Amino acid sequence: MSKIKIVSLGIFVFLSFGFKKSTVNGIYVKSISVNYVDLYITTVIAVDCDDFDRYFSEEKQSKIIVDSTQINKIVVYINSAKIVGKYSYQDVDTRIKFELKFNNDSIETICMGKFDFKRGNMLYNNNDSLITQLITVKK
């Protein structure tokens, strides 16, 4: 094979896999809006997802992640999380609430506690790497 063909093939492979976009169900994630509080903040009751913004209105911090490398890491963690089960009656004690914003203008909201997160009607195991990616990424 000539050198030109080898170099062209190498560039094609790099472009095909090196710039892989972050997708969920085939839809590109363009940004992630994160609202969070200290994971160990004490509350009298468990805070469900719908009450997060109201309950933590003064304590919460916010950031928007637009860096594609960081978005990709977060999406990989979310998509590879292990299912705890389908507990539609059970809510997460929410400390992090984030929204995946897609290029088709749809939004998916995910609520997360110290140990698990709720996505749709499913509970998933949390991991420290996902939490770190969400709350330590620079604004």
ZIFEN-V755155 format. One line per field, one symbol per residue. ss: DSSP state (H for helix, E for strand, C for the rest). phi: phi as a letter, one per 20 degrees, with the letter a starting at -180 (. if undefined). A space follows every 50 residues. Layout:
ss = ???
phi = ???
This chain:
ss = CCHHHHHHHHHHHHHHHHCCCCEECCEEEEEEEEEECCCCCCCCCCCCHH HHHHHCCCCCEEEEECCHHHHHHHHHHHHHCCEEECCCCCCCCCCEEEEE EECCCCEEEEEECCCEEEECCEEEECCHHHHHHHHCCCC
phi = .fffffffffffffffdfdfefcclndfeeacecdbcgfdfecfcfeegf egfffdgeefdcbcdcffffgffffffffdfefeqdcfeddeffccccce defemecdecdcdfdbcdcmdddcfecfffggffddfff
